[in-house]
Amino acid sequence: MSVKWEKTGKTSGELTFDISKDEIKLGLDQAFKRVKKNLRVPGFRKGHVSRVIFDQYYGEEALYEDALNLVLPNAYDAAVKEAGIAAVGQPRIEPVSMDKGKDWTMKATVSVEPEVKLGDYKGVEVPKQNTRVYAKDIDAELESRRQRNAELVLKDGKAESGDTVTIDYKGTIDGKAFDGGSAENYSLELGSNTFIPGFEDQLIGHKAGDDVDVVVTFPEDYGAKDLAGKEAHFATKIHDVKSKELPKLDDEFAKDVDDSVETLDELKEKIKKQLKEQKTAAAEEAIQQAAIEAAVKNATIDEIPDAMIQEDVDTQMNQYLGNMQRQGIDPQTYYKLTNTTEDQLRAQFSQNAAERVKTNLVLQAIAEAEKFTASEDEIKQEIKDLAAEYNMDEKMVRNTLTDDMLSHDIVVRKAMDLVTDNAKQVAKSKIEEEEKAADSEDK
């Protein structure tokens, strides 16, 4: 195959390549088999005309377009591989020559991945993470559990923030009721911000038996557009007021909330261990994120083709909506439930697309620089892990993802681990001083 690659920009170029006569012949044969099924030629039954007769009536050239569509994808992929370029997006391909009996020549306008010049990625400095568990952390968790196990008891006094009221309410706008604006015997915790801003505040200070005219204005960005920005009146009846009665912090409380412990001290120790694990996991994630951000910041990358941005957005959309479908929610139902559109979801994923693409490019470059590879055993394990994660059959995963796709994810993770494992934790104050010094030098 004759292949010529000529760059026309930092991330674009023209790829000229030939399609051999043998490939063309196979394409023409396949194209003829497809069209002959519905072909009517005088003197022949439908679908039984010979190739010789077809060429006499219509000419071989009548098959060129279909034949080209059949052979072009493989020919283009082979040309890209031979040229050694990392093509992205869909190329714009135009025929240069398609002469009968000769190789066909094509010219493709192609976008390619930008060049990545790595900076420091080993030993990058990241903020030191504190994983120490303090007594106040344990106390806060105990208090949270007390709140969750509190009992509601009737009170005679006025409602306060944190109390729960049982109410009937009927909402109107300009004197007319609206959908979803009424309820009976509704249990509402004051201060929970469950209702429209201002609603709960107007019930504070009232007691059981009171009738309250609550007046609120729906936010401008309210989900139901027919209500957004409008003033509403809610005729509200308070049936009762209940306050929280918190359990005592003692051994009985400890056994009630966790049947694996016998005493409050044991519960505290268990909570301390859990919080330590949570803080350690959060610290590891923070270190990884900071280390990778530093490696990306230290790298130099040419402009990113729009095709790569759009591919990333498509991938994010497909993964997100795929997860929804696995939960039994199809895209249209999702948009209806969230009162959003496909364009809005796309815009959401577009916000950080460039940074995601840049990060992936740097990690790929690190993997290449370190000569990371994925063994067959690692690929097999990757398939097993994905099958378990998405509750899919391993064969389905294997048929869905190519070895190249699986290998890419494996080596990128190795690059992430390398950058993270070699990162140096330093006090935040030291990092700030070094950044200020660097800024001064730049100026």
C-alpha positions as CSV (number, residue, x, y, z in Angstrom):
1,M,0.0,0.0,0.0
2,S,1.3,3.4,-1.0
3,V,0.8,5.9,1.9
4,K,1.8,9.5,2.3
5,W,1.2,11.6,5.4
6,E,1.6,15.4,5.3
7,K,0.9,17.6,8.2
8,T,-1.0,20.8,7.5
9,G,-1.3,22.0,11.1
10,K,-0.3,21.1,14.6
11,T,-3.1,18.5,14.9
12,S,-4.2,18.0,11.3
13,G,-2.9,16.7,8.0
14,E,-3.6,15.0,4.7
15,L,-3.3,11.2,4.3
16,T,-3.0,10.0,0.8
17,F,-3.3,6.2,0.2
18,D,-4.0,3.6,-2.4
19,I,-6.6,0.8,-2.5
20,S,-5.2,-2.1,-4.4
21,K,-6.9,-3.7,-7.4
22,D,-7.4,-6.9,-5.5
23,E,-9.2,-5.1,-2.7
24,I,-11.3,-3.2,-5.3
25,K,-12.2,-6.5,-7.1
26,L,-13.5,-8.0,-3.8
27,G,-15.5,-4.9,-3.1
28,L,-17.0,-4.9,-6.6
29,D,-18.0,-8.6,-6.2
30,Q,-19.6,-7.9,-2.8
31,A,-21.4,-4.8,-4.2
32,F,-22.7,-6.9,-7.1
33,K,-24.1,-9.6,-4.8
34,R,-26.0,-7.0,-2.9
35,V,-27.6,-5.2,-5.9
36,K,-28.4,-8.3,-8.0
37,K,-31.0,-9.5,-5.5
38,N,-33.4,-6.8,-6.6
39,L,-32.2,-6.3,-10.2
40,R,-34.6,-6.7,-13.1
41,V,-33.1,-7.2,-16.5
42,P,-35.2,-8.2,-19.6
43,G,-34.8,-11.9,-20.3
44,F,-33.6,-12.8,-16.8
45,R,-35.5,-13.7,-13.6
46,K,-35.2,-11.2,-10.8
47,G,-31.9,-11.6,-9.0
48,H,-30.4,-14.0,-11.5
49,V,-28.6,-11.7,-13.9
50,S,-24.9,-12.5,-14.4
51,R,-22.1,-10.1,-13.7
52,V,-21.1,-10.0,-17.4
53,I,-24.7,-9.0,-18.4
54,F,-24.7,-6.4,-15.6
55,D,-21.5,-4.8,-16.8
56,Q,-22.9,-4.7,-20.4
57,Y,-26.1,-3.0,-19.3
58,Y,-24.9,-0.7,-16.6
59,G,-21.1,-0.7,-16.7
60,E,-18.8,-1.7,-13.9
61,E,-18.7,1.9,-12.8
62,A,-22.2,1.6,-11.5
63,L,-20.8,-0.5,-8.6
64,Y,-18.0,1.9,-7.7
65,E,-19.8,3.9,-5.0
66,D,-21.1,0.8,-3.1
67,A,-17.7,-1.0,-3.6
68,L,-15.8,2.0,-2.2
69,N,-18.1,2.1,0.9
70,L,-17.3,-1.5,1.5
71,V,-13.5,-1.4,1.2
72,L,-12.7,2.1,2.4
73,P,-13.0,1.5,6.2
74,N,-10.3,-1.3,6.3
75,A,-8.2,0.5,3.7
76,Y,-8.2,3.8,5.8
77,D,-7.4,1.9,9.0
78,A,-4.5,0.2,7.4
79,A,-3.2,3.5,6.0
80,V,-3.4,5.1,9.4
81,K,-1.5,2.3,11.0
82,E,1.2,2.3,8.3
83,A,1.5,6.1,8.5
84,G,2.0,5.7,12.3
85,I,-0.4,8.5,13.2
86,A,-3.0,8.7,16.0
87,A,-6.0,9.7,14.1
88,V,-9.1,11.0,16.0
89,G,-12.6,11.7,14.9
90,Q,-14.1,11.0,11.5
91,P,-11.9,11.9,8.5
92,R,-13.1,13.7,5.4
93,I,-12.2,11.4,2.5
94,E,-12.3,12.4,-1.2
95,P,-11.3,10.2,-4.2
96,V,-8.2,11.4,-6.1
97,S,-8.6,8.8,-8.8
98,M,-10.8,5.8,-9.4
99,D,-9.7,4.6,-12.8
100,K,-10.9,1.2,-14.1
101,G,-8.4,-1.6,-13.8
102,K,-6.0,0.5,-11.6
103,D,-5.5,1.1,-7.9
104,W,-7.8,3.8,-6.5
105,T,-6.2,6.7,-4.7
106,M,-7.8,8.5,-1.8
107,K,-7.0,11.6,0.1
108,A,-8.2,12.0,3.7
109,T,-8.2,15.2,5.8
110,V,-7.4,13.9,9.3
111,S,-7.3,15.2,12.8
112,V,-4.6,13.7,15.0
113,E,-3.7,13.6,18.7
114,P,-1.6,16.6,19.7
115,E,2.1,16.1,20.7
116,V,2.7,15.8,24.4
117,K,6.0,17.0,25.9
118,L,6.2,15.6,29.4
119,G,7.6,17.6,32.3
120,D,8.3,16.3,35.7
121,Y,5.9,13.5,36.7
122,K,7.9,11.6,39.3
123,G,8.3,13.2,42.7
124,V,5.8,16.0,42.2
125,E,4.8,17.8,45.4
126,V,1.3,17.5,46.7
127,P,-0.4,18.9,49.8
128,K,0.2,16.7,52.9
129,Q,-3.0,14.9,53.9
130,N,-4.1,14.7,57.5
131,T,-5.6,11.3,58.3
132,R,-5.7,11.7,62.1
133,V,-9.1,11.1,63.8
134,Y,-9.9,13.6,66.5
135,A,-12.2,13.2,69.5
136,K,-14.5,15.8,67.9
137,D,-14.8,13.6,64.8
138,I,-16.0,10.7,67.0
139,D,-18.3,13.0,69.0
140,A,-19.9,14.3,65.7
141,E,-20.5,10.8,64.5
142,L,-22.1,9.8,67.8
143,E,-24.3,12.8,67.7
144,S,-25.3,12.0,64.2
145,R,-26.4,8.5,65.3
146,R,-28.2,10.0,68.3
147,Q,-30.2,12.3,65.9
148,R,-31.0,9.3,63.6
149,N,-32.3,7.4,66.6
150,A,-34.2,10.2,68.3
151,E,-37.9,9.8,69.2
152,L,-40.5,12.4,68.3
153,V,-42.7,13.4,71.3
154,L,-45.6,15.8,71.3
155,K,-45.0,19.2,72.7
156,D,-47.5,21.9,73.9
157,G,-45.3,24.9,73.1
158,K,-44.5,26.8,69.9
159,A,-42.7,25.1,67.0
160,E,-39.0,25.7,66.8
161,S,-36.4,24.9,64.2
162,G,-35.7,21.2,64.4
163,D,-39.2,20.3,65.5
164,T,-41.5,18.2,63.3
165,V,-45.0,19.5,62.5
166,T,-47.9,17.5,61.0
167,I,-49.8,19.8,58.6
168,D,-52.5,20.1,56.0
169,Y,-51.8,22.7,53.3
170,K,-53.6,24.0,50.2
171,G,-51.7,26.1,47.7
172,T,-53.1,28.7,45.3
173,I,-51.6,31.1,42.8
174,D,-53.9,34.1,42.0
175,G,-56.6,32.2,43.8
176,K,-56.3,29.1,41.8
177,A,-55.1,25.7,43.0
178,F,-52.2,24.1,41.2
179,D,-50.9,20.5,40.8
180,G,-48.9,19.3,43.7
181,G,-49.8,22.2,45.9
182,S,-51.9,20.4,48.4
183,A,-51.5,17.6,51.0
184,E,-53.0,16.3,54.2
185,N,-51.3,15.1,57.4
186,Y,-47.9,15.9,55.9
187,S,-44.9,15.4,58.3
188,L,-42.4,18.3,57.9
189,E,-39.2,18.9,59.9
190,L,-38.7,22.6,60.3
191,G,-35.2,23.7,59.2
192,S,-34.8,20.7,56.8
193,N,-35.2,23.0,53.8
194,T,-37.5,20.4,52.2
195,F,-40.0,22.9,51.1
196,I,-39.7,26.1,49.1
197,P,-37.4,28.7,50.8
198,G,-39.4,30.6,53.4
199,F,-42.2,28.1,53.9
200,E,-40.8,26.4,57.0
201,D,-39.6,29.6,58.6
202,Q,-43.2,30.9,58.6
203,L,-44.4,28.0,60.7
204,I,-41.8,28.6,63.4
205,G,-43.4,30.2,66.5
206,H,-46.8,28.6,65.9
207,K,-48.4,25.8,67.8
208,A,-50.8,22.9,67.3
209,G,-54.2,24.1,66.1
210,D,-53.0,27.3,64.5
211,D,-54.0,28.2,60.9
212,V,-51.2,29.9,59.1
213,D,-51.3,31.7,55.7
214,V,-47.8,31.0,54.3
215,V,-46.8,33.2,51.4
216,V,-43.7,32.3,49.3
217,T,-42.4,32.9,45.9
218,F,-41.2,30.0,43.8
219,P,-37.5,30.4,42.7
220,E,-36.9,31.6,39.1
221,D,-35.1,28.3,38.4
222,Y,-37.8,26.1,39.8
223,G,-38.2,22.8,38.0
224,A,-41.9,23.3,37.1
225,K,-41.7,26.3,34.7
226,D,-45.3,27.2,35.1
227,L,-44.6,27.9,38.8
228,A,-41.2,29.5,38.5
229,G,-41.0,33.0,39.9
230,K,-44.7,33.1,41.0
231,E,-46.1,34.0,44.4
232,A,-48.1,31.3,46.1
233,H,-50.4,31.3,49.2
234,F,-50.6,28.1,51.3
235,A,-53.5,27.8,53.7
236,T,-51.8,25.7,56.4
237,K,-53.3,23.9,59.4
238,I,-50.9,22.7,62.1
239,H,-52.3,19.5,63.7
240,D,-49.4,18.8,66.1
241,V,-45.9,19.8,67.0
242,K,-43.2,17.2,67.9
243,S,-39.8,17.7,69.3
244,K,-36.8,15.3,69.2
245,E,-36.0,13.3,72.4
246,L,-32.4,12.2,72.0
247,P,-31.3,8.9,73.6
248,K,-28.6,9.0,76.3
249,L,-25.0,8.2,75.3
250,D,-24.5,5.0,77.3
251,D,-23.8,1.3,76.8
252,E,-27.5,0.6,76.1
253,F,-27.4,3.2,73.3
254,A,-24.3,1.6,71.9
255,K,-25.9,-1.8,71.8
256,D,-29.0,-0.4,70.2
257,V,-27.2,1.2,67.3
258,D,-24.6,-1.5,66.7
259,D,-25.3,-5.1,67.8
260,S,-21.6,-6.0,67.4
261,V,-20.5,-4.0,70.5
262,E,-21.4,-4.2,74.2
263,T,-20.2,-0.9,75.5
264,L,-20.0,2.8,74.5
265,D,-16.2,2.6,74.6
266,E,-16.3,-0.3,72.1
267,L,-18.6,1.8,69.8
268,K,-16.2,4.7,70.0
269,E,-13.3,2.5,69.1
270,K,-15.2,1.1,66.2
271,I,-16.2,4.5,65.0
272,K,-12.6,5.7,65.3
273,K,-11.4,2.8,63.1
274,Q,-14.1,3.5,60.5
275,L,-13.3,7.2,60.3
276,K,-9.6,6.3,60.0
277,E,-10.3,4.1,57.0
278,Q,-12.5,6.8,55.4
279,K,-9.9,9.6,56.0
280,T,-7.2,7.3,54.6
281,A,-9.2,6.5,51.5
282,A,-10.0,10.2,51.0
283,A,-6.4,11.1,51.5
284,E,-5.2,8.6,48.9
285,E,-7.8,9.9,46.4
286,A,-6.7,13.5,47.1
287,I,-3.0,12.7,46.7
288,Q,-3.7,10.9,43.4
289,Q,-5.8,13.8,42.0
290,A,-3.2,16.4,43.1
291,A,-0.3,14.4,41.7
292,I,-1.9,13.8,38.4
293,E,-2.9,17.5,38.2
294,A,0.7,18.4,38.8
295,A,2.0,16.1,36.1
296,V,-0.5,17.5,33.6
297,K,0.4,21.0,34.6
298,N,4.1,20.3,34.0
299,A,3.4,18.9,30.5
300,T,3.1,20.9,27.3
301,I,0.4,20.0,24.9
302,D,-0.5,21.5,21.5
303,E,-4.1,22.5,20.8
304,I,-6.6,19.7,21.3
305,P,-8.7,18.9,18.3
306,D,-12.4,19.5,18.7
307,A,-13.0,15.9,17.6
308,M,-11.3,14.6,20.8
309,I,-13.5,16.9,22.9
310,Q,-16.6,15.6,21.2
311,E,-15.4,12.0,21.5
312,D,-14.9,12.5,25.3
313,V,-18.4,14.0,25.7
314,D,-19.9,11.1,23.7
315,T,-18.1,8.6,26.0
316,Q,-19.2,10.4,29.2
317,M,-22.8,10.6,27.9
318,N,-22.9,6.9,26.9
319,Q,-21.4,5.7,30.2
320,Y,-23.8,7.9,32.3
321,L,-26.9,7.0,30.4
322,G,-25.8,3.3,30.2
323,N,-25.6,3.3,34.0
324,M,-29.1,4.8,34.1
325,Q,-30.4,2.0,31.8
326,R,-28.9,-0.7,34.0
327,Q,-31.0,0.8,36.8
328,G,-34.1,0.5,34.5
329,I,-34.2,4.2,33.5
330,D,-34.1,4.8,29.7
331,P,-32.8,8.2,28.4
332,Q,-36.2,9.7,27.7
333,T,-37.4,8.8,31.2
334,Y,-34.2,10.2,32.7
335,Y,-34.7,13.6,30.9
336,K,-38.3,13.7,32.1
337,L,-37.5,12.9,35.7
338,T,-34.7,15.4,35.9
339,N,-36.5,18.0,33.7
340,T,-33.5,18.3,31.5
341,T,-32.7,17.7,27.8
342,E,-30.0,15.8,25.9
343,D,-28.4,19.2,25.0
344,Q,-28.3,20.2,28.6
345,L,-26.6,16.9,29.7
346,R,-24.1,17.3,26.8
347,A,-23.3,20.9,27.9
348,Q,-22.8,19.6,31.5
349,F,-20.2,17.0,30.3
350,S,-18.6,19.5,28.0
351,Q,-17.5,21.8,30.8
352,N,-14.5,19.7,31.9
353,A,-14.0,17.7,28.7
354,A,-10.8,19.5,27.6
355,E,-9.2,18.9,31.0
356,R,-10.2,15.2,30.9
357,V,-8.7,14.8,27.4
358,K,-5.5,16.6,28.4
359,T,-5.1,14.3,31.5
360,N,-5.6,11.2,29.4
361,L,-3.1,12.3,26.9
362,V,-0.5,13.0,29.6
363,L,-1.1,9.6,31.2
364,Q,-0.8,7.9,27.8
365,A,2.5,9.7,27.2
366,I,3.8,8.6,30.6
367,A,2.8,5.0,29.9
368,E,4.7,5.2,26.6
369,A,7.7,6.8,28.2
370,E,7.8,4.1,30.9
371,K,7.1,1.4,28.3
372,F,4.1,0.0,30.2
373,T,2.3,-2.9,28.6
374,A,-0.7,-5.1,29.4
375,S,-0.1,-8.8,29.6
376,E,-2.7,-11.4,28.5
377,D,-3.3,-12.3,32.2
378,E,-4.0,-8.6,33.0
379,I,-6.4,-8.3,30.1
380,K,-8.2,-11.4,31.2
381,Q,-8.5,-10.0,34.8
382,E,-9.7,-6.7,33.4
383,I,-12.5,-8.5,31.6
384,K,-13.5,-10.4,34.8
385,D,-13.5,-7.2,36.8
386,L,-15.6,-5.3,34.3
387,A,-18.0,-8.3,34.0
388,A,-18.4,-8.3,37.8
389,E,-18.8,-4.5,38.0
390,Y,-21.5,-4.2,35.4
391,N,-23.1,-7.6,36.0
392,M,-22.3,-8.8,32.4
393,D,-21.2,-12.0,30.9
394,E,-17.4,-12.1,30.3
395,K,-18.0,-13.1,26.7
396,M,-20.1,-10.0,26.2
397,V,-17.3,-7.8,27.6
398,R,-14.8,-9.5,25.4
399,N,-17.0,-8.9,22.3
400,T,-17.7,-5.3,23.3
401,L,-14.1,-4.2,24.0
402,T,-11.0,-4.8,21.9
403,D,-7.6,-5.7,23.4
404,D,-6.4,-2.3,22.5
405,M,-9.1,-0.6,24.5
406,L,-8.5,-2.9,27.5
407,S,-4.8,-2.4,27.3
408,H,-5.2,1.3,27.2
409,D,-7.1,1.4,30.4
410,I,-4.6,-0.9,32.1
411,V,-1.5,1.0,31.1
412,V,-3.1,4.3,32.0
413,R,-3.9,3.0,35.5
414,K,-0.2,2.0,35.8
415,A,0.8,5.5,34.9
416,M,-1.6,6.9,37.5
417,D,-0.1,4.6,40.1
418,L,3.4,5.6,39.2
419,V,2.7,9.3,39.5
420,T,0.8,8.8,42.8
421,D,3.3,6.4,44.4
422,N,6.2,8.8,43.6
423,A,4.5,11.9,44.8
424,K,6.0,13.8,47.8
425,Q,3.6,15.1,50.5
426,V,4.6,18.5,51.7
427,A,3.0,21.0,54.0
428,K,0.6,23.3,52.2
429,S,2.5,26.4,53.3
430,K,5.6,25.1,51.5
431,I,3.7,24.6,48.3
432,E,2.2,28.0,48.5
433,E,5.7,29.6,49.0
434,E,7.1,27.7,46.0
435,E,4.2,28.7,43.8
436,K,4.6,32.4,44.8
437,A,8.3,32.2,44.0
438,A,7.6,30.6,40.6
439,D,5.1,33.3,39.9
440,S,7.7,36.0,40.7
441,E,10.2,34.4,38.4
442,D,7.7,34.3,35.6
443,K,7.0,38.0,36.0
